[in-house]
Amino acid sequence: MADPVERPADQPECPSMQGAGLLPPELRAWMLLLAATGAVEQELRSVVKGNLDVSHDEFLVLCLLAEEPEGLRMTRIADLLGRPKTRLTYQIACLQHAGLVTRKSVCGDKRGVEVALTEKARRLLAESSGALQETVRRALVQFVGPAQREALSALLPDLTGN
């Protein structure tokens, strides 16, 4: 496994989640998650574009589908990503045009559409997984402090690089 990435000298330590500030612990935790997510998304954008040639939002769709071998209904994808269905329809069309997803009608529901990954998408995700994993780890390690890193490591085992 890789050694932990060191924080740049000019980057301040992440604020402590143990502080006695004005915010309740749940809100402080939420703010840390938002900031960490933003850092990861910023780092991932170029890696996703370079390795998969898709937008960040399209990548999120691929990630959801990667966890569901049988596919997902478009309404479920829209709900999970908090995206309008019209925007998702465009993203799915782009992914389908690139040969990364298939669409089919749901049996017994003439309005329902199910989306699934193609073998091409599975291969690209597998080939890119190392670079994507390292990008996420590097973004989080550089952003969060030691205490937060330990807490996140319970969710992301390879965050510490051990």
C-alpha positions as CSV (number, residue, x, y, z in Angstrom):
1,M,0.0,0.0,0.0
2,A,1.1,3.6,-0.6
3,D,2.6,5.7,2.1
4,P,0.3,8.4,3.5
5,V,0.4,11.7,1.6
6,E,1.8,14.6,3.6
7,R,-0.1,17.8,3.9
8,P,1.5,20.7,2.0
9,A,3.3,23.1,4.3
10,D,1.1,26.0,3.3
11,Q,-2.1,24.2,3.9
12,P,-3.6,24.7,7.5
13,E,-4.7,21.8,9.6
14,C,-8.4,20.9,9.3
15,P,-10.4,22.5,12.2
16,S,-11.1,20.1,15.0
17,M,-14.4,18.4,15.3
18,Q,-14.0,18.3,19.0
19,G,-14.2,22.1,19.3
20,A,-16.6,24.0,21.6
21,G,-17.7,26.4,18.9
22,L,-21.2,27.7,18.1
23,L,-22.2,24.8,16.0
24,P,-23.6,21.5,17.3
25,P,-21.4,18.4,16.6
26,E,-23.8,17.1,13.9
27,L,-23.5,20.4,11.9
28,R,-19.7,20.5,12.4
29,A,-19.6,16.9,11.1
30,W,-21.8,17.8,8.1
31,M,-19.6,20.7,7.2
32,L,-16.5,18.5,7.3
33,L,-18.2,16.0,5.1
34,L,-19.2,18.7,2.6
35,A,-15.7,20.1,2.5
36,A,-14.1,16.7,2.2
37,T,-16.5,15.8,-0.6
38,G,-15.8,19.0,-2.4
39,A,-12.1,18.3,-2.2
40,V,-12.5,14.8,-3.6
41,E,-14.8,16.0,-6.4
42,Q,-12.3,18.7,-7.4
43,E,-9.5,16.2,-7.6
44,L,-11.6,13.5,-9.4
45,R,-12.9,15.7,-12.2
46,S,-9.7,15.6,-14.3
47,V,-8.9,11.9,-13.5
48,V,-12.4,10.9,-14.5
49,K,-12.3,12.9,-17.7
50,G,-8.8,11.6,-18.6
51,N,-9.5,7.9,-17.8
52,L,-13.2,7.5,-18.7
53,D,-13.9,10.5,-20.9
54,V,-17.1,11.3,-19.1
55,S,-18.3,14.2,-17.0
56,H,-18.2,14.0,-13.2
57,D,-22.0,13.7,-13.1
58,E,-21.9,10.9,-15.6
59,F,-19.2,9.2,-13.6
60,L,-21.5,9.3,-10.5
61,V,-24.2,7.4,-12.6
62,L,-21.5,4.8,-13.6
63,C,-20.6,4.4,-9.9
64,L,-24.1,3.7,-8.9
65,L,-24.6,1.2,-11.7
66,A,-21.3,-0.5,-10.9
67,E,-22.9,-1.5,-7.5
68,E,-26.0,-2.9,-9.2
69,P,-25.2,-5.6,-11.7
70,E,-28.8,-5.9,-12.8
71,G,-29.1,-2.2,-13.3
72,L,-31.3,0.5,-11.8
73,R,-34.4,2.3,-12.8
74,M,-33.8,5.9,-14.0
75,T,-36.2,7.2,-11.3
76,R,-34.0,5.5,-8.6
77,I,-30.8,6.9,-10.1
78,A,-32.4,10.4,-10.1
79,D,-33.4,10.0,-6.5
80,L,-30.1,8.7,-5.3
81,L,-28.2,11.5,-7.0
82,G,-30.7,14.2,-6.2
83,R,-30.9,15.2,-9.9
84,P,-33.9,16.2,-12.0
85,K,-35.1,13.4,-14.2
86,T,-34.7,15.6,-17.4
87,R,-31.0,16.2,-16.6
88,L,-30.5,12.5,-16.0
89,T,-32.2,11.6,-19.3
90,Y,-29.6,13.7,-21.1
91,Q,-26.7,12.1,-19.1
92,I,-27.9,8.6,-19.8
93,A,-28.2,9.4,-23.5
94,C,-24.6,10.6,-23.5
95,L,-23.5,7.4,-21.7
96,Q,-25.5,5.3,-24.0
97,H,-24.0,7.0,-27.1
98,A,-20.5,6.3,-25.6
99,G,-21.4,2.6,-25.3
100,L,-21.2,2.7,-21.5
101,V,-24.8,1.9,-20.6
102,T,-27.8,0.2,-22.0
103,R,-31.4,1.2,-21.5
104,K,-34.4,-1.1,-21.6
105,S,-38.1,-0.8,-20.7
106,V,-39.2,-2.3,-17.4
107,C,-41.5,-5.2,-17.9
108,G,-45.1,-4.4,-16.9
109,D,-44.4,-0.6,-16.7
110,K,-44.5,1.1,-20.0
111,R,-43.0,4.4,-18.6
112,G,-40.2,2.7,-16.5
113,V,-36.7,2.6,-17.9
114,E,-33.9,0.5,-16.5
115,V,-30.2,1.3,-17.1
116,A,-27.2,-1.0,-16.8
117,L,-23.5,-0.9,-17.4
118,T,-22.1,-2.4,-20.6
119,E,-19.0,-4.6,-20.5
120,K,-17.0,-1.7,-22.0
121,A,-18.0,0.4,-18.9
122,R,-17.1,-2.4,-16.5
123,R,-13.7,-2.8,-18.2
124,L,-13.0,1.0,-18.1
125,L,-14.0,1.2,-14.4
126,A,-11.8,-1.8,-13.6
127,E,-8.8,-0.3,-15.5
128,S,-9.3,3.1,-13.8
129,S,-10.0,1.9,-10.3
130,G,-6.4,2.3,-9.0
131,A,-6.1,5.9,-10.3
132,L,-9.5,6.7,-8.9
133,Q,-8.8,5.1,-5.5
134,E,-5.5,7.0,-5.2
135,T,-7.1,10.3,-6.2
136,V,-9.8,9.9,-3.5
137,R,-7.2,8.9,-0.9
138,R,-4.8,11.7,-1.8
139,A,-7.6,14.4,-1.7
140,L,-8.9,13.2,1.7
141,V,-5.5,12.8,3.3
142,Q,-4.5,16.3,2.3
143,F,-7.8,17.8,3.5
144,V,-8.7,16.2,6.8
145,G,-6.7,16.3,10.1
146,P,-5.5,13.2,12.0
147,A,-8.6,12.8,14.1
148,Q,-11.0,13.1,11.1
149,R,-8.7,10.8,9.1
150,E,-9.1,8.1,11.7
151,A,-12.9,8.5,11.7
152,L,-13.1,8.4,7.9
153,S,-10.7,5.4,7.8
154,A,-13.5,3.3,9.4
155,L,-15.5,4.0,6.3
156,L,-12.6,4.1,3.8
157,P,-10.1,1.5,5.0
158,D,-7.3,2.4,2.6
159,L,-7.3,6.1,3.6
160,T,-4.3,5.8,5.9
161,G,-2.4,3.8,3.3
162,N,-1.7,1.0,5.8
